[in-house]
Amino acid sequence: MRRRAFAFEETMAKTNPFEFLQQVRNEGSKVTWPTRKETMITTAMVFVMVVLASLFFLVVDQVIRFGVGLVLGIGS
């Protein structure tokens, strides 16, 4: 009795490359692509959030630096 190396081999369907590409094209056609306006708005929001996060971490870093300086006595 011969055992298979992988159990999933028995359940996987065999497709040739042409069928695979057809399936990829079919799935790609089902995608709802964003409009140019939606893409620009989303990109702008990402940049705004990056700036806000950068400012937040700058402030937090300075507060922690000040606190550590006070505790260690380096600030005087």
N, C-alpha and C positions, 0 to 999 in steps of 0.2 A: 504494500500500500504506500503510495507516494503522497507526501504532505506538501502543501503549498507553502511558500515562504511568507506570503502576505495574504491574509484573509480577505482583504478588500479587492483583490484581483478578480475574484469570482463575481463580484457585484458590479464592477465598473464596466460601462459600455465602451466598446472599441469604436473610435471614430477616426476617419482619415483626416489629414490636414485640410482638405477642401471643405469637408462638412464642418470642421471646427471653425474655419474662417467664415462660413455662411452663418453659423450660430452666433459668432461674435458680431457680425454685421447686423443681424436681427436684434440682438440685445442692445447694440448701440443705437439703433433706430428708435428704441423704446424710451431712451433717456430724454428727459425734459431739460434741455440746455438753457442756461440763463441768458437773458438778453444782455446787450452791451451795457445798458444803463444799470442793471442789477449787478453786473460784474464791477463796474466803476464804483458804485455805492459800497459794495462789500469790501473792495480794496481800500477805499478811503476809511472805512470803519476799522479795518485792521491796522492801518497806520495810526489812527487816533488812539486805539487801544494800546499800541506799542509805546506811544509817547506817554500816555497816562501811566502805564505800568513802569516805564523808565523813571518818571518823576517820583512815583510812589516809592520805588526801591532806593532812589537817591536820598529822599527824605529819611526813610527808615535807616539807611546806612549811616547818615550823618548823626541821627539821634543815638544810635547804638555806639558810634565812635565817640560821641560826646560823653555818654554814660560810662563807657569803659575808661575813658580818660579821667573822669572824676573818681571812679573807684580805684584806679591804679595810681592816682596822683600825678599823672603825666601832664595833665592840663594846666598846671600852674607854672 
